[in-house]
């Protein structure tokens, strides 16, 4: 009877099989029976259930005694409100105003060349109206992650170069999305920016291995995820999905990040084509990977090289501005 009751606490949109797996997960965690009252609020990512993955346990295995930092409260509250269709721009502006640093970065972004407003935007309510909720969510989420990731240079890891590469992926993914899947342009931007967000943590915990990986990856000798899989049995994309779970980020974003090295759209994860294409870029000043991206985009998706070259050049310029705005 207890098993049936547990399953009933986990309601739609989960399938019966998923509800059974979640109930089993909680029973095996030896939680007190009172904790089952919160199962209605619990939403395990479907792809974790399919592989019987415990993201918290996997993070512990990979990061050891290192605990992920918590998201800033203002970021979490803002993200919650942006997903509520009944909340006004004014209410969200009041929440954002609690963090002066975040307020400044949002206003700087809206007034940047990427948005080019006719008149300077000077208050948050205006900024939110101009951005729209989807763009605001993407922007605030990105800034929240940027404040949370380690920012120390360790074992050849260069934070400035890391964020430059991440910003380039974001803007190129967004621009490519306009040609490949316009309805997913902000999802592509966010997944492009955050697809490598596990790397600062992994460099801190496994410095020697990642220093070797970095050299081969930057030189274009091997793909990073291939070396990780051979050495550890997992890659940074998987670790990022566990981080998404821990931080309660949207499952669609976690899936796009988790599948960013996956060339087949029908693989384990659902991910926009643009997110895969920008995964071909490298964090290197001398060998950025744009030639490979252009070649694959032309061969696989029929995009014209001239258009791609112009798109990349403009995106690189926008990326520099974003790196300055988010403070790296």
N, C-alpha and C positions, 0 to 999 in steps of 0.2 A: 504493500500500500504506500509506503514511504516513497519508493521509486516513482510510482505513478504521480504522486502529489508533487514531487520535485519537478518532473517533466512539465506538469501543468503550469508551474510558476513561470516558465519561460515561454512567452506567448509569441504570436506572429510578430515579425515576418519570418521567424525561424521554422524550418521544416521539422517534422516529427523526429527524423534521424538526428538533426542538429540539436533538438531539445534533449534527446536521450544522451548525446555526447556531452553536452554542457552539464547535465545533472550528474553524469558519471565523473566529470572533471571535478565538480565541487565535492562529491562524496570522497574522492580519492585525496582531496586536499585536507581532510580531517577537520573541516570547519564545524563550529558549533551549529546545532540545528537552527538557532535563532537567525543565523546568517542567511539561511535560505529565503528569508523574507525579502531579501534584496535581489533575488534572481530575476524578477521582472525587469529590472533596470539593466541587467547584464546583457551585453551583446558581443559574443565572441565572433571574431572574423570567420567567415565561412571557410576560407582556405586554411585556417589553423585547425578547424574541426575536421576537415577532409584528411589532413595529414596527422591528426592526433598530436598537435604541437601545443606545448605549454610555453607561451612567449616569455612569461616571467622567469620560468626555470631556465630557458635557453639564454636569456640575458645574464642570469646569474652564472651560468656555465662559462660564458664568453668573457664577461667583464669582472668576474670574481666578486670581491667585496666592494667594488665600486658601484655606488648607487647613482642612477640617472638624476640629474638636477630636476627640480619641479619647474613647471611652466610659471611665468609671472602671473599673478592673480588677475591683473587687468586684462592680459591677453586671453586667459580662459573665459572671463566674463564677457569679453567682447565677442569671442567666437561663438559662445552660447547664444548671444542676442542676435548675431547676424543670421543665425539659422532659424530664427523665429519670425515668421512673416507678419506678425502683429506688432512688432516693435518698431518704433519710429527712429529716424536718423538722429533726432534730438536726444533720445534716450541713450543711444550708442555713443554719441558725442560726449555726453556727460560721463560715461564710463571711461572712455579714452582719455578724457581730461585729467583723470586721476594719476596718469603717468605722463609728466611733462616731456620726458625724453621721447616717448612713443608718439606723443602729439606732434612734436617738432618733425620727426621723421615722416609721419603721414603727410603733413603739410608740405614738406620738401618734395616728397614723391609726387604729389598732385601738381605741384608747380614746376615739375621737371619737364625736360624736352619730350619725354615719353607721352605726356598728356597734353602739353602745350595749351593750357587754358587761355581764353581770350583776355581775361583779366586775372590778376593775381588772386588766388584763393587764400583768404586770411582767417577762416574759422572752420572748425571741424564739421559742422553741419553741412556747410557748402561742399567741403571735401568729400564727405560720404555720399552726398547726392551726385557729385560728379563721378566718383569711382563706381558706384553701384555696390550692392552687397557682396556679389561674387568676388569682385576685385578687392574689396576691402578685406574680406575674409582671407584671401590669398596673401595680401600684403601684411596683415597683422600676424598671421600664422608664420610667415617667413621671418618677420622681425622677432617674433617670440623665439623661434628656433635659433636665430643668429645670436640672441642674448644668452641662450642656454648652453650652446656647444662650447667645449674647451677652446681657448684661443692662444695656447702656448705653442711655440715652435719646438717640436720634438722629433728627433730622429729623421731629419730631412723634411718633416712636414712644415709647410709654410702657410700660415693662416691667410695671409693676404692673397697668395696664389690660389689657395683653396676657394676662397669666396669669389675671386675673379672668375675662376672656372665655373663655379656654381651659377653665378649671375649670367654668364654667357649662355650656359645651357638653358636657363630659364627664358631668356629673351628669344633665343633661337627656337626653342620649343613652341613658344607662343606664336611666333611668326610662321613657323611651319604648320602649326595647327590651323591657321587661317586657310591654308591650301588643302589640308588633308582631312580635318574634322573641326570645322569652325565652332561647333557647340561645346568643344572641350578645350578652348584656348586657355582659360584660367587654370583648369586642372593640369594642363600640360605645363604651364608656367611654374606652378607650385611644385609639381613632381620633378621638373627639370632642375629647379633650385635645390630641392632637398634630397635628391636621389642618392647623394653621397654623404648624407649627414652622419652616418655611423663612423666615417673615417677618423675624425678627430679623437673619438673615444678609442678606436682600435689602435691608432698610433700610440696612444698613452699606455695601453695595456699590453701591446705586442710590438714594441718598438723595433726590435731587431728584424723580425720577419717583414714588417711593413716597409722598413728602410730598403730592403732588397726588392720587394715588390715595386716600390715607387720608381726605382731606377729602370727596371724592365718596362714598366707601364709608360713612363715619361718618354722613353726612347722608342716607343712603338713596337717593342719586341713581342709583348704578350698583353692580352687583356687582363685587367686586374682581377676580375671575378674568377677567371680560370685558375690563376695561381692560388687564390684563396681556397677554392674548392679542393684543389690537389693537396694543399697543406692541412686545412682544417676540416673540410667536409661541409663548410658553409661559406657564404660570401657576404660582403657588406650590404648587399640589397636585402638579404634575409634579416640581417641584424637590424636594418632600418625598419622593417615591418614589425619586429618585436618592440622597437622603440615607439612606433606609432601606436601600438596597442597600449603600452605603458602610459603614454601621454594622452590616450583616448582621442586620437586624431581620426578623421573619417576613414572608413574601410576602403572607399574608392581610391583615396589618396595612397593608402598603404599598398593596395594592389598595384597601382601604377608604378610606385617606387619599387616594389618587390619584383616587378617584371621588366625593369628598365634595360636589363641585359638580354632579354628574351626576344629573339628576332621574329618569332611566330606569334601573331596576334591571338591565336587559339591555344596558347600554352597554359601553364598553371595559373598565371595571373592575367587579368584584363588590364591592358594598358594602351594608351593612345600611341599611334605610330611615331608621333613626334618625340615622345619620351624615349623610345628606343633609339631613334636617330641621334639625339644629342648625347646618349651614353657613349657614342663613339669618340667624343671629344676627350682630351686629356688635359690635366692641370700642368701644362708645360709652356714655357715662353717660346721655345724653339720648334716644338712639334705638337701643335694644338689638336691635330686630328681632323681639321676642316676638309682636307682633300678626301679622306675616307668617307666622311659624312656626305659630301657632295656626290661622290661616286655611288654610294649605296642609295641615296635619295633619288638619283637619276635612274638607276637600274631597277630598283624595287618599286618605286612610286611614280616614276615618269616625270619628275620635276626637272625643269630646265636649269643647266649650270649657271647661265647668266643671272637668272633670278635668284638662285641660291647664293651666289657670290655677293650680290647686292644685299640680300637679306642678312647674311653673316656679318658683313661690314657694318651695317646699321645696328645690328644687335650687339656687336662688340662695343660700340660707342655707348649705347644705352646701359650696358652692363657696368661700365666704368662709373657711370653716374649712380647706379644702384649701390655699388660697393661703397661709395663715399657716403651715401645716405644712411645705410645700415651700420656704418661706423667701423669698417674694416679696411 
